[in-house]
Structure formats: structure tokens, C-alpha cells
């Protein structure tokens, strides 16, 4: 049973306010993945580590000069089919929410799983993501 929309709407909004494109269907996910450049795909979640660590860490990381060309998100437990499709792109990784992936041309470049999020602060998550951005993304002039 998916989470009620009224419950998760504020959690969705935290990422859409950062410019993330919501993917609520498998087709939305495929369209985002086909975008040119590097795509960051976030599997959002209602859990405490998403609220206190992942979403704030993502927000901090997206202030970095090098960043993904597209940011997209699915919501685990709400956008069930979209989340399943997103996870099909995460070859070699078990389902994990929250999680953050970087992809180019549908190929996985970087993966941050829930276990990587739970043990870090938002600032540490931002640091890890900015290292991945520096490696895989172009610098955007501010």
C-alpha cells in the first residue's frame, strides 16, 4: 500500500525545490535517464535518515560548482513502479532507500546506498557527493 500523498508531499517538495524532476511513472524515469549529460537519480524515502541526512546533504551538494545536468527523484513506497524502474538501472546494487545514483547514458557511474547515508551527517554526505560530482560532472559557472 503506497504512502498517502498528504504525508509525503512535504518530503517530495524538499527535493523539487532543489530543482529535482519528479518521476512518478516508469516512463518518467526512462525519460530522465535519457537526458543528455549526467543524471542524479535520488530514491527518496520517509525514513529519518532521508529527512535528517540525505535530503539536506543533497541540498548542500547541489550548491557545488560541479553538479549533475539533471536531478530526478522517485519516492520509495509511493511511486512504486517508478522506483522499481529506477532500481533496474542500479546494476549490482540491492534495493536501497534512500539512495543517490549518478548515471550517464543509462550507465551507473556512482552509487550512494542507504548504508552510506545512515552512518554520515548531511555535511559528510554532501562531501561524498561533491567528490563524485567533481569526478563525473562538468563545472557550472555560478
N, C-alpha and C positions, 0 to 999 in steps of 0.2 A: 504494500500500500504506500503510494507516494506521500511525502510530507505535504501538509496543507500549504497552499501558496501564501496565505497571510503570515504564516510562521517564517517562511524562508525569504520573503520579499526583501526585508532589510539586508539579509546576507548576500542576496544577489546584487543589490544596489551598491554594496561596498566595492564590488569589482566593476560594475558597469560605470560607476562614477570615475573609475580609473581609466576608462576607455575600452574595457573588455566587451567584446561582442558575445551576446548570449547565444548559445547553441542549444536549442530545445528539442531538436529532431536529429536523427542520423544524417539527414541531408544537410542540415546546418553545419554539422561537424565536418562533413566531407568538403563543403564549400569553403569553410575556414582553412582547412588543411591545404587546399589547393591554392590559397592565396600566395602571391609571389613573396619571396624572402623567408625570413624566419618567423615561425608562428609559435607563440607561447600558448599552450592549452592547459588551463587550470581546471582540475576536478575539485569543485567547491564542495563544502560539507557543512553540516550543522554542528559538528563536534567542537569542543573547546579549543583544540589546537588550531583549527581553522580560524576561529574568531580571534584568539589572542596572539597567534603566531603567523599563520600562513597569509591571511589577507593583509595584515599590517606589513609583513615582510615584503610581500609583492608590491604594495604601495610604495614602500621605500625604494625598492629595487628599480621601479619604473621611473624614478627621478634621475637615474644614471644616464650618462651621455650615450652609451651604447645600450640599445634596447631592441626587443623584437619588433618586426614590422607590423605584426598583427598580434593582438591579445584576444583570446577567445576563452569561453568558460562553459562548462556543463555543471549541473548540480546533481551530485550523487543522492539518490533517494527521492528525487523529484523528476529529473529529466532522464528516466531510466534507460530508454532506448538510445538516447544521445550519449549517455555516459558509457553504455556498452560499446557503442561505435568508437568513441574516443579511445577506450582501452584497447581496441583492436590495433591501434597504431603504436601502442606501447609494448612492442615486441620484447619478450623476455622478462617482463615485469608483471607480478601478480596485481590484481585489483587493489587499489590503494586510494583512500580519500581522507584528507585532501592530498593532492599531488600536483606537481607542476612539470610539464614537459616542454622541451624546445624541439621543433621539427622543421625540416626544410624539405620541400618536395615529397612530403609524406614520410620521410625517413626520420627516425628518432635520433636526435643529437645529444640530448641531456635529459635526465630524469631525476626529480626530487620526489621521493616517496614519503608516505606518512611517517615512517620510522626516522627519516631525516629531518622531519618537521618537529615531531614531538620532543626531540632532545635539544632543540635550539630555540633561542629567543627570536623575536621578529627581526632584530638587528643582525643576528647571525644568519638567518635565512636570507635577508637582503644581501649580506656579504657573499654568500654562496651563489645566489642568483646573479649578482653583478659580475662575479668571476666567470660564470657561464655566458653571460651577455658579452663580456669582453672577448671571449674565445669564439663565439658563434655569430655575433650580431655586429652590424655597422654602427658607428658612432653617429648620432643625430645631433646637429648643431642646435644649441638651446636658444 
